[in-house]
Amino acid sequence: MPGFRSRPPASLYVAGPFAMGYTEFYNFLIPLYGLSLGMSAGQIGMLVGARSLLAVFLGKHSVRGVCR
């Protein structure tokens, strides 16, 4: 196979760490942004926890659709 390369292109090594790393970066930035706005610790906790709230509601409906 003349066109086959045994190692991945360098662009994969450059772009790979940024593929899903932005979500972890937001987990770090959102509390800092809340602190800069003067929010209390409870408000910052609600802000960080709200990120998974949509998954809770959509998860119930997706399971119901799969079971039918």
C-alpha positions as CSV (number, residue, x, y, z in Angstrom):
1,M,0.0,0.0,0.0
2,P,2.0,3.0,-1.2
3,G,-0.3,5.7,0.2
4,F,-0.5,4.4,3.8
5,R,1.4,6.3,6.5
6,S,2.2,4.5,9.7
7,R,2.1,7.6,11.9
8,P,-0.7,10.2,12.3
9,P,-0.2,13.7,10.9
10,A,1.2,16.3,13.1
11,S,-2.0,18.3,13.0
12,L,-3.7,15.6,15.1
13,Y,-1.2,16.1,17.8
14,V,-1.7,19.9,17.7
15,A,-5.5,19.8,17.6
16,G,-6.1,16.8,19.9
17,P,-5.6,18.4,23.3
18,F,-8.1,21.2,22.4
19,A,-10.9,18.9,21.3
20,M,-12.7,18.6,24.6
21,G,-10.4,20.6,26.8
22,Y,-12.5,23.7,26.6
23,T,-15.1,22.2,28.9
24,E,-12.6,21.7,31.6
25,F,-11.3,25.2,31.0
26,Y,-14.8,26.6,31.5
27,N,-15.1,24.6,34.8
28,F,-12.2,26.7,35.9
29,L,-13.3,30.0,34.5
30,I,-16.9,30.1,35.5
31,P,-16.2,30.2,39.3
32,L,-13.6,32.9,38.8
33,Y,-16.1,35.0,36.7
34,G,-18.6,34.6,39.5
35,L,-16.1,35.8,42.0
36,S,-15.4,38.8,39.9
37,L,-19.1,39.6,39.9
38,G,-19.2,39.4,43.6
39,M,-21.3,36.2,43.9
40,S,-21.4,34.2,47.1
41,A,-20.1,30.7,47.4
42,G,-23.6,29.3,47.2
43,Q,-24.4,31.2,44.0
44,I,-21.2,30.1,42.4
45,G,-22.0,26.5,43.3
46,M,-25.4,26.9,41.7
47,L,-23.8,28.4,38.6
48,V,-21.3,25.5,38.3
49,G,-24.0,22.9,39.0
50,A,-26.4,24.3,36.5
51,R,-24.2,23.0,33.7
52,S,-25.5,19.4,34.4
53,L,-29.1,20.4,34.9
54,L,-30.0,20.1,31.2
55,A,-28.5,16.6,31.1
56,V,-30.7,15.6,34.0
57,F,-33.9,16.6,32.2
58,L,-32.9,15.4,28.7
59,G,-31.6,12.1,30.1
60,K,-35.1,11.1,31.4
61,H,-36.7,11.7,28.1
62,S,-34.0,9.9,26.1
63,V,-34.3,6.8,28.2
64,R,-38.1,6.8,27.8
65,G,-37.6,6.9,24.0
66,V,-35.2,4.1,24.0
67,C,-37.4,1.8,26.1
68,R,-40.3,2.0,23.7
